[in-house]
Amino acid sequence: MGRIGIMSGPWSDLRLGLAWQTVMNGDVPFHEPMRLLTIVEAPRERLEKLIARHEVLQHFYHNEWVHLVALEPEEGVLYRYRPTGEWVRIDNGTGSG
């Protein structure tokens, strides 16, 4: 109903938010809540400048609605962007990175 609520019951009472039935199957959720992961091959410095220029990107990345991983082209190393603006190297599990 106008993207603000749902009509429920035989009297069509307007209720705000999503119906519990749309996300739960009894006591079990239909799916595990997930966030979007983006992987970009670009220098971290360029990505930082881009994020700093766009408030919407700051909102998504700093609130962890979207996770960002950068593949440094010169190094071939993956880094994860943290909500603090810090980059953390992702270890490939071999002990060498």
C-alpha positions in Angstrom: 0.0 0.0 0.0 1.9 3.0 -1.2 5.2 1.3 -0.1 4.6 2.4 3.5 2.6 -0.5 4.9 0.5 -3.5 4.2 -3.3 -4.2 4.3 -4.1 -7.0 6.7 -7.2 -8.8 7.9 -10.7 -8.9 6.5 -11.2 -5.2 7.4 -8.1 -4.0 5.5 -6.4 -2.4 8.5 -3.3 -0.5 7.3 -0.2 -1.7 9.2 3.2 0.0 8.9 6.3 -2.0 7.9 6.7 -5.5 6.5 4.4 -8.3 7.5 6.2 -10.8 9.7 5.0 -13.6 7.4 7.1 -12.2 4.5 10.4 -12.8 6.4 9.7 -15.7 8.7 8.5 -19.3 8.2 7.1 -19.9 11.7 10.1 -19.4 14.0 12.7 -19.8 11.2 13.7 -17.0 8.8 13.2 -17.8 5.1 16.8 -16.8 4.4 19.9 -15.6 6.2 20.1 -11.7 6.2 22.9 -10.7 3.8 24.7 -7.6 2.7 26.1 -6.8 -0.8 29.8 -7.4 -1.3 31.5 -5.4 -4.0 35.0 -6.3 -5.3 36.8 -3.6 -7.3 40.1 -3.7 -9.0 41.4 -0.3 -8.4 44.0 1.5 -6.2 42.6 2.1 -2.7 43.6 5.8 -2.8 41.3 6.3 -5.8 38.4 4.5 -4.1 38.9 6.6 -0.9 38.6 9.8 -3.0 35.5 8.5 -4.7 33.8 7.6 -1.4 34.8 11.0 0.1 33.0 12.8 -2.8 29.8 10.9 -2.6 27.6 10.9 0.6 25.6 8.0 -0.6 28.7 5.8 -0.8 29.8 6.9 2.7 26.3 5.9 4.0 26.5 2.5 2.4 30.1 1.6 3.3 30.4 3.3 6.7 27.1 1.7 7.9 28.1 -1.7 6.4 25.1 -1.9 4.1 27.6 -2.7 1.3 31.0 -4.3 1.9 33.9 -3.1 -0.3 37.0 -5.1 -1.2 39.7 -3.6 -3.3 42.1 -5.6 -5.4 45.3 -3.5 -5.6 46.4 -3.8 -9.3 50.1 -3.3 -8.6 50.2 -5.7 -5.6 47.6 -8.3 -6.5 46.5 -8.1 -2.9 42.9 -7.8 -1.6 41.9 -5.2 1.1 38.6 -4.8 2.9 37.3 -1.3 3.6 36.2 -0.9 7.2 33.5 1.5 8.4 36.3 3.6 10.0 37.8 4.3 6.5 40.7 1.9 7.3 41.8 -0.8 4.8 42.5 -4.2 6.2 44.5 -6.7 4.2 42.7 -10.0 3.5 44.9 -13.0 4.2 44.6 -15.6 1.5 44.9 -18.4 4.1 48.3 -19.6 2.9 50.3 -17.6 5.5 52.0 -15.6 2.7 49.5 -12.7 2.5 
